[in-house]
Amino acid sequence: MLSRFMHRRSQLTSVLACAVIIVGFSMLAQSAVPGNVTYPLKVTIERLGDVVIISEDGQLQWDIIKAERRIQEAEQLAIEQEL
């Protein structure tokens, strides 16, 4: 009985550790610009948003947010003279 409890506890700890790592990288990726290591993660997260949002109005708002992000990225790259 104790062994089963310890196994479950180990599984839960592993799942929580993975969740913390994923959330941490996701938060880090939000400020990424093209060329950064975490930029592909940022784009992947945005694509998940495309799938999750089902209403037409929600999709339109999400598209506006993504367009604003691309503009901010271009501005940042221009400031850094990498555009």
N, CA, C and O atoms as CSV, one atom per row, in Angstrom:
chain,resi,resn,atom,element,x,y,z
A,1,MET,N,N,0.825,-1.193,0.000
A,1,MET,CA,C,0.000,0.000,0.000
A,1,MET,C,C,0.862,1.248,0.000
A,1,MET,O,O,0.610,2.186,-0.756
A,2,LEU,N,N,1.885,1.259,0.852
A,2,LEU,CA,C,2.781,2.409,0.926
A,2,LEU,C,C,3.550,2.578,-0.376
A,2,LEU,O,O,3.798,3.702,-0.814
A,3,SER,N,N,3.926,1.466,-0.994
A,3,SER,CA,C,4.659,1.517,-2.257
A,3,SER,C,C,3.807,2.149,-3.357
A,3,SER,O,O,4.310,2.939,-4.156
A,4,ARG,N,N,2.539,1.810,-3.399
A,4,ARG,CA,C,1.623,2.380,-4.391
A,4,ARG,C,C,1.487,3.886,-4.173
A,4,ARG,O,O,1.467,4.653,-5.136
A,5,PHE,N,N,1.394,4.305,-2.930
A,5,PHE,CA,C,1.303,5.729,-2.596
A,5,PHE,C,C,2.565,6.457,-3.052
A,5,PHE,O,O,2.475,7.542,-3.628
A,6,MET,N,N,3.720,5.885,-2.806
A,6,MET,CA,C,4.984,6.512,-3.178
A,6,MET,C,C,5.101,6.603,-4.705
A,6,MET,O,O,5.626,7.584,-5.234
A,7,HIS,N,N,4.613,5.583,-5.402
A,7,HIS,CA,C,4.649,5.591,-6.865
A,7,HIS,C,C,3.761,6.714,-7.402
A,7,HIS,O,O,4.166,7.454,-8.299
A,8,ARG,N,N,2.555,6.838,-6.854
A,8,ARG,CA,C,1.632,7.895,-7.279
A,8,ARG,C,C,2.221,9.266,-6.984
A,8,ARG,O,O,2.110,10.187,-7.793
A,9,ARG,N,N,2.838,9.393,-5.837
A,9,ARG,CA,C,3.444,10.665,-5.443
A,9,ARG,C,C,4.578,11.023,-6.401
A,9,ARG,O,O,4.730,12.186,-6.774
A,10,SER,N,N,5.357,10.050,-6.792
A,10,SER,CA,C,6.443,10.266,-7.746
A,10,SER,C,C,5.889,10.689,-9.104
A,10,SER,O,O,6.443,11.578,-9.750
A,11,GLN,N,N,4.813,10.066,-9.533
A,11,GLN,CA,C,4.190,10.432,-10.806
A,11,GLN,C,C,3.665,11.866,-10.760
A,11,GLN,O,O,3.863,12.639,-11.698
A,12,LEU,N,N,3.003,12.209,-9.673
A,12,LEU,CA,C,2.461,13.557,-9.523
A,12,LEU,C,C,3.580,14.594,-9.527
A,12,LEU,O,O,3.448,15.649,-10.148
A,13,THR,N,N,4.659,14.303,-8.848
A,13,THR,CA,C,5.799,15.206,-8.805
A,13,THR,C,C,6.378,15.405,-10.204
A,13,THR,O,O,6.734,16.523,-10.577
A,14,SER,N,N,6.473,14.342,-10.964
A,14,SER,CA,C,6.989,14.429,-12.333
A,14,SER,C,C,6.083,15.273,-13.223
A,14,SER,O,O,6.563,16.097,-14.001
A,15,VAL,N,N,4.792,15.070,-13.109
A,15,VAL,CA,C,3.834,15.839,-13.907
A,15,VAL,C,C,3.911,17.320,-13.542
A,15,VAL,O,O,3.918,18.176,-14.427
A,16,LEU,N,N,3.967,17.623,-12.262
A,16,LEU,CA,C,4.054,19.014,-11.828
A,16,LEU,C,C,5.357,19.656,-12.293
A,16,LEU,O,O,5.355,20.816,-12.704
A,17,ALA,N,N,6.455,18.934,-12.239
A,17,ALA,CA,C,7.744,19.463,-12.701
A,17,ALA,C,C,7.683,19.778,-14.193
A,17,ALA,O,O,8.174,20.818,-14.635
A,18,CYS,N,N,7.086,18.884,-14.960
A,18,CYS,CA,C,6.940,19.126,-16.400
A,18,CYS,C,C,6.063,20.346,-16.664
A,18,CYS,O,O,6.368,21.157,-17.539
A,19,ALA,N,N,4.998,20.473,-15.922
A,19,ALA,CA,C,4.103,21.616,-16.089
A,19,ALA,C,C,4.828,22.923,-15.790
A,19,ALA,O,O,4.668,23.899,-16.522
A,20,VAL,N,N,5.610,22.952,-14.742
A,20,VAL,CA,C,6.363,24.157,-14.384
A,20,VAL,C,C,7.361,24.504,-15.490
A,20,VAL,O,O,7.509,25.675,-15.843
A,21,ILE,N,N,8.028,23.522,-16.026
A,21,ILE,CA,C,8.996,23.758,-17.104
A,21,ILE,C,C,8.292,24.289,-18.354
A,21,ILE,O,O,8.766,25.239,-18.977
A,22,ILE,N,N,7.178,23.686,-18.716
A,22,ILE,CA,C,6.444,24.112,-19.909
A,22,ILE,C,C,5.930,25.535,-19.742
A,22,ILE,O,O,6.069,26.356,-20.649
A,23,VAL,N,N,5.342,25.832,-18.598
A,23,VAL,CA,C,4.836,27.187,-18.344
A,23,VAL,C,C,5.981,28.190,-18.341
A,23,VAL,O,O,5.849,29.287,-18.883
A,24,GLY,N,N,7.090,27.824,-17.741
A,24,GLY,CA,C,8.247,28.721,-17.706
A,24,GLY,C,C,8.759,29.044,-19.094
A,24,GLY,O,O,9.000,30.209,-19.409
A,25,PHE,N,N,8.928,28.024,-19.933
A,25,PHE,CA,C,9.383,28.267,-21.303
A,25,PHE,C,C,8.350,29.059,-22.095
A,25,PHE,O,O,8.712,29.901,-22.917
A,26,SER,N,N,7.071,28.796,-21.855
A,26,SER,CA,C,6.019,29.536,-22.551
A,26,SER,C,C,6.069,31.017,-22.211
A,26,SER,O,O,5.928,31.870,-23.088
A,27,MET,N,N,6.268,31.313,-20.944
A,27,MET,CA,C,6.358,32.712,-20.523
A,27,MET,C,C,7.608,33.364,-21.109
A,27,MET,O,O,7.562,34.515,-21.543
A,28,LEU,N,N,8.702,32.649,-21.123
A,28,LEU,CA,C,9.944,33.157,-21.698
A,28,LEU,C,C,9.778,33.414,-23.190
A,28,LEU,O,O,10.297,34.400,-23.713
A,29,ALA,N,N,9.069,32.548,-23.862
A,29,ALA,CA,C,8.897,32.652,-25.309
A,29,ALA,C,C,8.050,33.855,-25.712
A,29,ALA,O,O,8.183,34.338,-26.836
A,30,GLN,N,N,7.195,34.347,-24.842
A,30,GLN,CA,C,6.306,35.440,-25.210
A,30,GLN,C,C,7.049,36.703,-25.622
A,30,GLN,O,O,6.514,37.504,-26.389
A,31,SER,N,N,8.255,36.897,-25.135
A,31,SER,CA,C,9.028,38.091,-25.499
A,31,SER,C,C,10.030,37.806,-26.622
A,31,SER,O,O,10.841,38.670,-26.954
A,32,ALA,N,N,9.985,36.629,-27.198
A,32,ALA,CA,C,10.937,36.245,-28.240
A,32,ALA,C,C,10.637,36.966,-29.551
A,32,ALA,O,O,9.486,37.262,-29.871
A,33,VAL,N,N,11.691,37.237,-30.289
A,33,VAL,CA,C,11.573,37.798,-31.629
A,33,VAL,C,C,12.219,36.807,-32.596
A,33,VAL,O,O,12.981,35.940,-32.168
A,34,PRO,N,N,11.923,36.924,-33.907
A,34,PRO,CA,C,12.543,36.006,-34.857
A,34,PRO,C,C,14.060,35.967,-34.682
A,34,PRO,O,O,14.722,36.998,-34.556
A,35,GLY,N,N,14.574,34.771,-34.680
A,35,GLY,CA,C,16.002,34.579,-34.478
A,35,GLY,C,C,16.342,34.104,-33.077
A,35,GLY,O,O,17.406,33.526,-32.855
A,36,ASN,N,N,15.428,34.348,-32.115
A,36,ASN,CA,C,15.648,33.844,-30.761
A,36,ASN,C,C,15.383,32.347,-30.718
A,36,ASN,O,O,14.607,31.818,-31.514
A,37,VAL,N,N,16.032,31.677,-29.787
A,37,VAL,CA,C,15.874,30.231,-29.639
A,37,VAL,C,C,14.431,29.857,-29.304
A,37,VAL,O,O,13.942,28.822,-29.758
A,38,THR,N,N,13.751,30.676,-28.525
A,38,THR,CA,C,12.393,30.341,-28.088
A,38,THR,C,C,11.306,30.832,-29.039
A,38,THR,O,O,10.122,30.630,-28.769
A,39,TYR,N,N,11.682,31.474,-30.152
A,39,TYR,CA,C,10.667,31.989,-31.078
A,39,TYR,C,C,9.781,30.880,-31.665
A,39,TYR,O,O,8.567,31.064,-31.745
A,40,PRO,N,N,10.347,29.733,-32.077
A,40,PRO,CA,C,9.461,28.660,-32.587
A,40,PRO,C,C,8.432,28.210,-31.545
A,40,PRO,O,O,7.309,27.856,-31.903
A,41,LEU,N,N,8.800,28.222,-30.275
A,41,LEU,CA,C,7.841,27.870,-29.226
A,41,LEU,C,C,6.719,28.894,-29.168
A,41,LEU,O,O,5.553,28.537,-29.002
A,42,LYS,N,N,7.071,30.170,-29.303
A,42,LYS,CA,C,6.068,31.234,-29.292
A,42,LYS,C,C,5.061,31.037,-30.420
A,42,LYS,O,O,3.854,31.144,-30.208
A,43,VAL,N,N,5.559,30.749,-31.610
A,43,VAL,CA,C,4.688,30.548,-32.768
A,43,VAL,C,C,3.821,29.305,-32.577
A,43,VAL,O,O,2.646,29.309,-32.945
A,44,THR,N,N,4.380,28.254,-32.011
A,44,THR,CA,C,3.615,27.033,-31.753
A,44,THR,C,C,2.483,27.297,-30.770
A,44,THR,O,O,1.367,26.811,-30.959
A,45,ILE,N,N,2.766,28.065,-29.721
A,45,ILE,CA,C,1.738,28.410,-28.743
A,45,ILE,C,C,0.632,29.214,-29.410
A,45,ILE,O,O,-0.547,29.011,-29.123
A,46,GLU,N,N,1.011,30.130,-30.300
A,46,GLU,CA,C,0.003,30.911,-31.018
A,46,GLU,C,C,-0.856,30.013,-31.910
A,46,GLU,O,O,-2.063,30.223,-32.029
A,47,ARG,N,N,-0.242,29.031,-32.523
A,47,ARG,CA,C,-1.005,28.098,-33.366
A,47,ARG,C,C,-1.996,27.290,-32.540
A,47,ARG,O,O,-3.087,26.967,-33.010
A,48,LEU,N,N,-1.616,26.965,-31.317
A,48,LEU,CA,C,-2.556,26.286,-30.420
A,48,LEU,C,C,-3.744,27.179,-30.132
A,48,LEU,O,O,-4.876,26.707,-30.033
A,49,GLY,N,N,-3.484,28.478,-29.997
A,49,GLY,CA,C,-4.574,29.435,-29.809
A,49,GLY,C,C,-5.521,29.432,-30.988
A,49,GLY,O,O,-6.734,29.553,-30.815
A,50,ASP,N,N,-4.968,29.293,-32.206
A,50,ASP,CA,C,-5.812,29.219,-33.405
A,50,ASP,C,C,-6.778,28.045,-33.337
A,50,ASP,O,O,-7.919,28.148,-33.788
A,51,VAL,N,N,-6.324,26.933,-32.777
A,51,VAL,CA,C,-7.137,25.725,-32.708
A,51,VAL,C,C,-8.173,25.817,-31.586
A,51,VAL,O,O,-9.307,25.363,-31.737
A,52,VAL,N,N,-7.772,26.404,-30.470
A,52,VAL,CA,C,-8.631,26.438,-29.286
A,52,VAL,C,C,-9.786,27.423,-29.438
A,52,VAL,O,O,-10.893,27.161,-28.966
A,53,ILE,N,N,-9.537,28.541,-30.086
A,53,ILE,CA,C,-10.577,29.577,-30.222
A,53,ILE,C,C,-11.562,29.139,-31.297
A,53,ILE,O,O,-11.189,28.901,-32.446
A,54,ILE,N,N,-12.821,29.039,-30.903
A,54,ILE,CA,C,-13.815,28.506,-31.839
A,54,ILE,C,C,-14.774,29.570,-32.372
A,54,ILE,O,O,-15.354,29.387,-33.443
A,55,SER,N,N,-14.951,30.663,-31.656
A,55,SER,CA,C,-15.886,31.674,-32.143
A,55,SER,C,C,-15.214,32.557,-33.187
A,55,SER,O,O,-14.007,32.794,-33.139
A,56,GLU,N,N,-16.005,33.031,-34.117
A,56,GLU,CA,C,-15.477,33.884,-35.185
A,56,GLU,C,C,-14.957,35.204,-34.613
A,56,GLU,O,O,-13.913,35.699,-35.039
A,57,ASP,N,N,-15.684,35.772,-33.648
A,57,ASP,CA,C,-15.261,37.021,-33.014
A,57,ASP,C,C,-13.965,36.820,-32.222
A,57,ASP,O,O,-13.061,37.655,-32.266
A,58,GLY,N,N,-13.893,35.715,-31.510
A,58,GLY,CA,C,-12.688,35.409,-30.751
A,58,GLY,C,C,-11.489,35.210,-31.663
A,58,GLY,O,O,-10.383,35.645,-31.343
A,59,GLN,N,N,-11.705,34.550,-32.805
A,59,GLN,CA,C,-10.622,34.330,-33.761
A,59,GLN,C,C,-10.148,35.645,-34.347
A,59,GLN,O,O,-8.947,35.842,-34.531
A,60,LEU,N,N,-11.075,36.550,-34.645
A,60,LEU,CA,C,-10.712,37.863,-35.171
A,60,LEU,C,C,-9.861,38.635,-34.161
A,60,LEU,O,O,-8.845,39.228,-34.522
A,61,GLN,N,N,-10.282,38.624,-32.901
A,61,GLN,CA,C,-9.513,39.308,-31.853
A,61,GLN,C,C,-8.129,38.682,-31.703
A,61,GLN,O,O,-7.144,39.400,-31.527
A,62,TRP,N,N,-8.044,37.372,-31.768
A,62,TRP,CA,C,-6.753,36.673,-31.655
A,62,TRP,C,C,-5.841,37.027,-32.827
A,62,TRP,O,O,-4.637,37.211,-32.649
A,63,ASP,N,N,-6.421,37.123,-34.031
A,63,ASP,CA,C,-5.631,37.507,-35.201
A,63,ASP,C,C,-5.076,38.921,-35.053
A,63,ASP,O,O,-3.948,39.192,-35.463
A,64,ILE,N,N,-5.863,39.818,-34.472
A,64,ILE,CA,C,-5.403,41.190,-34.227
A,64,ILE,C,C,-4.247,41.184,-33.230
A,64,ILE,O,O,-3.256,41.890,-33.420
A,65,ILE,N,N,-4.371,40.397,-32.179
A,65,ILE,CA,C,-3.295,40.298,-31.179
A,65,ILE,C,C,-2.015,39.793,-31.834
A,65,ILE,O,O,-0.935,40.333,-31.595
A,66,LYS,N,N,-2.138,38.757,-32.662
A,66,LYS,CA,C,-0.947,38.215,-33.328
A,66,LYS,C,C,-0.326,39.234,-34.279
A,66,LYS,O,O,0.898,39.336,-34.362
A,67,ALA,N,N,-1.158,39.989,-34.998
A,67,ALA,CA,C,-0.639,41.017,-35.909
A,67,ALA,C,C,0.095,42.105,-35.125
A,67,ALA,O,O,1.146,42.583,-35.550
A,68,GLU,N,N,-0.467,42.493,-33.975
A,68,GLU,CA,C,0.201,43.492,-33.132
A,68,GLU,C,C,1.543,42.962,-32.634
A,68,GLU,O,O,2.514,43.715,-32.551
A,69,ARG,N,N,1.604,41.683,-32.304
A,69,ARG,CA,C,2.866,41.075,-31.867
A,69,ARG,C,C,3.906,41.115,-32.980
A,69,ARG,O,O,5.072,41.420,-32.729
A,70,ARG,N,N,3.484,40.804,-34.228
A,70,ARG,CA,C,4.431,40.826,-35.335
A,70,ARG,C,C,4.974,42.242,-35.547
A,70,ARG,O,O,6.155,42.418,-35.846
A,71,ILE,N,N,4.110,43.248,-35.392
A,71,ILE,CA,C,4.556,44.643,-35.524
A,71,ILE,C,C,5.565,44.973,-34.435
A,71,ILE,O,O,6.598,45.582,-34.715
A,72,GLN,N,N,5.283,44.581,-33.206
A,72,GLN,CA,C,6.216,44.826,-32.100
A,72,GLN,C,C,7.550,44.120,-32.342
A,72,GLN,O,O,8.613,44.673,-32.059
A,73,GLU,N,N,7.488,42.910,-32.859
A,73,GLU,CA,C,8.718,42.174,-33.153
A,73,GLU,C,C,9.534,42.900,-34.215
A,73,GLU,O,O,10.751,43.028,-34.086
A,74,ALA,N,N,8.862,43.377,-35.271
A,74,ALA,CA,C,9.562,44.096,-36.336
A,74,ALA,C,C,10.181,45.382,-35.791
A,74,ALA,O,O,11.307,45.734,-36.142
A,75,GLU,N,N,9.437,46.079,-34.931
A,75,GLU,CA,C,9.981,47.299,-34.324
A,75,GLU,C,C,11.210,46.990,-33.481
A,75,GLU,O,O,12.202,47.717,-33.536
A,76,GLN,N,N,11.148,45.919,-32.705
A,76,GLN,CA,C,12.282,45.526,-31.861
A,76,GLN,C,C,13.491,45.162,-32.713
A,76,GLN,O,O,14.616,45.555,-32.404
A,77,LEU,N,N,13.263,44.418,-33.774
A,77,LEU,CA,C,14.360,44.050,-34.664
A,77,LEU,C,C,14.944,45.280,-35.360
A,77,LEU,O,O,16.154,45.362,-35.573
A,78,ALA,N,N,14.078,46.236,-35.714
A,78,ALA,CA,C,14.568,47.468,-36.327
A,78,ALA,C,C,15.438,48.261,-35.352
A,78,ALA,O,O,16.462,48.824,-35.738
A,79,ILE,N,N,15.020,48.301,-34.085
A,79,ILE,CA,C,15.810,48.987,-33.059
A,79,ILE,C,C,17.180,48.308,-32.914
A,79,ILE,O,O,18.206,48.975,-32.776
A,80,GLU,N,N,17.174,46.989,-32.948
A,80,GLU,CA,C,18.413,46.225,-32.811
A,80,GLU,C,C,19.171,46.137,-34.146
A,80,GLU,O,O,20.239,45.531,-34.232
A,81,GLN,N,N,18.593,46.755,-35.176
A,81,GLN,CA,C,19.172,46.788,-36.521
A,81,GLN,C,C,19.395,45.392,-37.092
A,81,GLN,O,O,20.400,45.127,-37.752
A,82,GLU,N,N,18.454,44.522,-36.830
A,82,GLU,CA,C,18.530,43.155,-37.360
A,82,GLU,C,C,17.435,42.897,-38.393
A,82,GLU,O,O,17.279,41.771,-38.866
A,83,LEU,N,N,16.688,43.921,-38.737
A,83,LEU,CA,C,15.603,43.740,-39.703
A,83,LEU,C,C,16.085,44.156,-41.068
A,83,LEU,O,O,15.330,44.086,-42.038
